[in-house]
Amino acid sequence: MQVLVLWSTGISSTGMRTLISALRQLTRLIKVDISGNDDIGDPGLECLADILPLLTAMKVLNLNWTRISDRGISGLVKALPHLLELHVLDVSDNNVGDSGIVSLVQTLCQ
């Protein structure tokens, strides 16, 4: 499998923890879209960020409207240097503030 779209499915941070075990096996994923799931929040993104370094083929990561904040972004920026093929990262419609955006942009510019 290369594309996983779970747009607006109602998945929560608890569901993300379960999903992560499956994603560990799907190292050829090029697109993950978990947008529209506003119960994921920072705890769910932190789980995802832990395994993102394994998903080195990732080209598109859509985190739109998942209720993440600067805290979630801080975990994400640690994984981004491993995603050399990443072309699209969508964190729009979230609670990311100035410090999260600055951290994200600084990481992407390295």
N, C-alpha and C positions, 0 to 999 in steps of 0.2 A: 504494500500500500504506500502511496506517495502523498495523498491528500486526505486530510481529516477535517471535516467541517461539522462543528457542533453549535452552529449559530442559534442562539435563543432557545436552547433546549432545557433550560432551568437547572443546569448543573451548578452545584455549589462547591465551596472549598472542600467539603467532605468528599463529594464526588470526584473532585480533581485528584485527591489523594489516591483514590481507587484507579482512576484513569492513568495516573503516572506509571503504575506498574506495567500496564500494557504498552505505554509509549516507549518505555525502555527497550522493548523488543522491535519497535518500528523505526529503526535508525535511518531508513531511507526516506523518511517523510520530507517533502519539500514545502508543504503548506499545512499550517495548523490555524484554524479559525475557531476561536472560542468566544467570539464577540456576542454581545447581547445577553450575556449571562451575568447579571449584576450581583449574584450571590457568591461569585468566585472570590472577589476581593483580594487583599494582600496575602492572606494565608494560602489561597489557591495558586496565586502567581509565584509565591515562594517555593511551593512544591514543584511547579513547572520549571522554574529557574534552576533548580537543583539538577534536573536531567537534561536541560537544553544543551550542555556541552557534548552530550552523546549524539545529538541530532545535527551533525555537521553539514548535512545536505540541505538544511532548512533555507528556503528562499523567501517565504512569506509567513509572517507571524501576525495574526490579527487579534489584538486584545481590546478592541473597541468596546466600550460600555460594559466593562467588567468590574467596575467600582474599585479600581486600584488607586493607590496614592503614592506619595514619595517613598514610603516604606517598601512597597512592592517593587518600585523602580530600582531601589538600591540593590535588591537581589537580582533583578534582571540585568543590570549593567555588569555584574560579575560574570554572567554567562555570555554576553554579547561578543567578547573577543574570540570565542570558539566558533561563532557562526559566520564563517568567512564568506559563505554563499548568500547570506541574507541580503535581499534587495528591498523588501517592504516590511516595515514595522509600524503597525497602527496602534497607537495608545490613545486615540481621540475619545472624547466623551467620558473621561474619567476624572478623578480628583487629584491629578498630578499637579503639584505646584511648581513654583519657580526652581526650587532646589532640585527637584526630581528631573525637570526638563534640562537644567544646566548639566547635571550629572550624566544624563542620557546623551546629550549632544557632545559633551567632552569625550565620552567613551567612544561614540561613533566616529569622531574625528581623529582618533588615534590610529 
